[in-house]
Amino acid sequence: MEPRKELPKRIGFWLNEKKCKKFNVPEFVEECRKKNMEVIKLLLHEPLQPQGPFDVILHKITPIYAQALDANQEACLLASAFEQYLLSVPSVPVVDPVPALHTLLHRPATYALLHAITAHDDQVMTPPYVELPDTNMRTKKQLLAQAGVTFPIVCKPVFGCGGTAAHELAVVLSASRLTEWQGPCVAQSFVQHGAVLYKLYVLGDAWHLVVRPSLKNFRATDAPTVHFNSSKVSKADSCSPLTQLDQSDRAMRHPQPDNSVFDRIVRTVRESLSMDLLGIDVVIDSSSGQYAIIDVNPFPSYDSIADLMPCFATLLFEKIQQRSCGHVLSASSINDLLPARGGRRQ
């Protein structure tokens, strides 16, 4: 009698249509098949329990969270149903844990975490920051001073990830120009970094470095506020004048990156969030040489990474083998992020 062939392990999988086009789903499905794993697309508009059981779940639910934070009731229901399903199957590994996504959705929470995990590291930091409500100028100046945030500052929407608005930022060069940013924001001291951005793409235990253009050096002046889209400015082929160093800065010697520091950043951030799919944005202070973590995103694009799909398949295969329980939802829920006052997020 021939031995019974083992049934394929089942991967519950959800990405929105835009992410699916970039992700190369057919190759992913084929690489999973080679490891005797079957990919099943989750139908979020239908009950999830009958669609299982699953051995592991891979998702990027943040676009739905972004809609929920914009007071989209259907998205709120979908996000809540997804979270409730995960609570009902606590032994199923989830890539990545929902409570960690809640942290990364809320920029003040992200920066609080980064500040805590870098507080005793002489080489790595996150720039001083403060959450500014949509209030009067005097209060904003007081909050900036109390937090040690100095000009120039980068103003960012309070909620990050999942939508175009999250990438619409501004460099405010002086306190007199604070009125040129409308609404609440997270204000963070700008770090002069020679227009070089280091993107660390984390995939399980491995990470990959991609160097991208970034903003040129800005200094505190009374010049108008500079509004920009961070994803466009830092594209590989960006020709934005905002990434071109001024003549006076071109002769500056920029610190060379140390991969051992990047490795420490990856390990520390990944362990603090218990996540496997991360994009970590780092700049190096041109004067001090300190490494500044300026952003962390879930499930990044992984642009320019070779052999990506075999790596994803291997990660999920290992998760199934481990049967990790580290993702279990705590009291954290998308509802905790929704504005109690109603209306649109900022």
N, C-alpha and C positions, 0 to 999 in steps of 0.2 A: 504494500500500500504506500502510495506516495505521501510524503508529509504534507499536512495541510498548509497552504500558503497563508501567511499572515496577512490579515486585512490591513489596508493602508491606514495610517494615522490621519486624522481629520483636522485640517487647519481652518478655523473660522476666520474669514478675511473681509475687511471692509476698508476701502479707500473711496473717496469721491471720484467723479468722472475725470476731473482735471488731473488728479494725482495718478490715477490709473494710466492715463496716456503717457505720463513721464516715467512711470515705474517699470514699464515693459512686463506687463502681467503674463503674456504667453511664455516668456523665458522663465519667469518665476515659477509658473505652474509646472513647466518641464523639469526644472531643477528639483522641485519638490517631488515630482513623480519618481525621479531617479533614486530618491531616498525613501520610497514607499510611503509618500505622504500625499494626501488628496486635498486640494484647495477648494473650499466651499465659500462662495460669496454670501455674506450675511445680508439678509433682506430686513433692513431696519424698520420698514413700515409694517412688517408682519411679526407675530409673536416669535421670540428667539428660541424659547425652550424647545419647541418641536423641530427646529432646524438642527439641533445638536443630536448626540453629544459631540463635543470637540475635545481634542487633545491639547490644543493651544489656540490662542486667538491673537491675530495680528491686525492692527487697526491704526488709522489716523482719524480720530473722531473730532479733532479740533475745528474743522470747518463747520460742523454742526454746532459745537459750543459757541463759535463766533456768532452764528445766527441766533442762538439762544440768548446771548448777551445783548443782541440787538432787539430783544423782546419778541422774537419770532416764536409764537406759541407752539407750532408744530415741531420746531427744532427742540424746544424745551421738553416736549413729550418724548421725542426720540432719544434725547440724551438721558433723560431720567429712566426710560425703559431699558436702555443699554446698561446703565449703572446697576439697576435692579437685577438684571440678568446676571451680571458678573458677581453680585452678592450671592446669587443662588448657586453658583458653581465655584466655590472658593478654592478648589484643588486644581482648577485649570489655569495654567500659566497664561499671563496676558502681556503682550508686548505692544504698548508699555502701560504701566500702572496708571489708573485714572487719577488718584490723589496727586501724583507727581505732575500730571498735566494741568491740574488746577493751579498748582504753584507757578508753572511756567506761563499760564494764561494771564496771571496777575503780576505785572511787572514789579510793584512794590514787594510782593512776596518773593519773587525771584531774586531781587537785589538784597533783600534781608538775608536770604539763605546764602548767597554768594559772600556777603559781608561776614557772616558767621564762620564760614568754612575757610576764609582766607585771613582772618583776623590775626593769626599768629605766624603768617608766612611773610618773610621779608622780601620775597621776590614777586609774589602774586597778590593782587588786590582787585577790588571792584571800586570804581571811582565813587566819591561821596555823592549821595542822592537824597532826594526828598520828594514826597508826593505833595503836589500843589493843588489845592482845591480851586474852583473857579470863584475867586474871591477878590478883594481889593488889593491894590499894589502894596500897601503898607504891610499887610499880613504876609503876602508872598515874600517880600524882602526879609521879614523876620524869620520865616520858616527856612529860607535859604541860608541865612546867617547861622541859625541854630544848628543846622545840619552840616555846616562847613562846606557848603556847595559854593564854588567860586566861578566867576565868569571867565571865559565863555561857558555857557551851559547848553546841553542837548536836551530838548524837550521831546518827550515821547508819550504817546497815548498810554493811559493807565493799563489797558488790556492789550496784550500782544498775541501773536499767532492767529492764523486762520483767515485773515482778511486783508485787503489792500490797505485799509485805513491804519492798520497796525504798523505799517512801514512808512507812514507819512510823518516825518520828524522835522525838527528845526534846530538850528544853532542860533541861540540868542546871545548877542555879544556884550550886552550891558543891561543893567537893571532898568534903564529908561525905555528899553525896547520890550519889556515883558508883556506889554499889551498887544504885541504882534502875534502872540500865540493865544488862540481862543479855546476856552474850556479847561477842564482839569488836565493834569499831566504828571509824569514823573520827570523831574529836572535832575540832571546829572552833570557833574563837572566834566568839561571836555578835556580829553587827554591829547596833547600834541604827539603824533605818532608817525610822522613822515609819510602819510597817505598810503600806509600798508596795513592790510587787514589779514589776519591769520584765521582761517576757518578750519576748525578741527571737527571732522566728521567721525562720529563714534558709532561703531557697529559691534555690539557685544564687547569682547575683550580687545578688539582691534580698533585702531583709529588711523585716520588719514589726514594729512595736511594739504590744504589748498591755499595758495597765496592769491589775494585779490586786491584790486584798487580800493582805496578808502578816501575819506575826506582829507583835504590838505590841512595844514596847520592854521588854526584860527587863534587870534589874540583878542583880548578885551578892548573893544573900541565902541564908538557910538554908531557904527555902521548898521544898516538895516539887517533884520533877521534873515537868515538863509534857510529857506524851506527846501526840503529834498525828500525823495523816496529812497530809503536805504537799500532796498533790493536792486533798484536800477543803478544807483551809484556804484555798487560793489559787484556788478556783473563782470565776468571775465573780460568781455570786450568793451567795457565802459570807456567812453571818450569824454565823459563829463568834465567841464572846466573845474568843477569842484574837487576833482582828484589830482589836478595839476599843481604841484608845489610852486609857491611864489619864488622868484629869483633868489631872494635872500635866504630861502630855506634849502635850496638845492645843494649847497656845499656842506650842509650839516651831515655829520656822520651818524648814520642810524644804527642802533644796536643790532647785532646779528642774533637770530633766534637760537635757542637751546632746546633741542628735542626732549631732553630730560625734564625740563620745566613743563613743556606741553604735556608730557606723559603724566606728570604729577597733577596737572590741572584736570586732565581727563579722568584719572582715577578718583580724585576727590569729588568732582562734580557728579560723576556717575554713581559713586557709592552713596552720596547724600540724597540722590533722587531715586535710587534703585531702578534706573532705566538703562535700556540697551541701545536706543536709537536717539542720538543727540547731535545737534550742531552747536558748537561752542565758538563764539566770536571773541577773538583776543587781539589786542593791540599792545605794542611795546612803547612805553613812554620814552620819547627821544632824549629826554634829559636824565631821568633817573635810571632807565633801563628796566623799570618794573613792568611786569606783565599784567595788563588790566583786562579782566573779563567783562565785556560790555553787553553780551547777550547770550542767551541759551534758548535753543528752539528744539521742539520734539520732532522726530522723524523728518530730518532735513532732505534736501534734494539729492545728496550724494553725487553732485556733478563731478565728472572727470574721474570717477572711481572705477577701476577695471575689475572684472569678475565679480560684479556686485551681487547678481542673483545666486550664484553658488554660495556666497557668504551668507545671504539671507536664509537660504535653505538649511545651511549648516547650523546657524543660530537657532532656528526653530526646532530642528532635529534634537539639538542639545537640550533645549528647553523641555521638550517632551520627555527626554531621558531623565532629566532632573526632577520633573514634576514639582517645580518650585511653587511655593504658596505665598511668595513675598508680595503679591500684588493686591491682597485682599483690601477691599474698600473700608476705610474707616468712616468716621462721621462726615468726611468730606464728600460733597456733592456739588454738581453744577448749580444747584439751587442756592448754595452758599455764596456764589459769585454774582448771581442775578441781582440787579439793583432793586432794593426793597421799595424805592421810590417810583419804580417803573421808568418807562422811557428808554432812550437809546444809551448805549455805553459810549464812553469817550476813548 
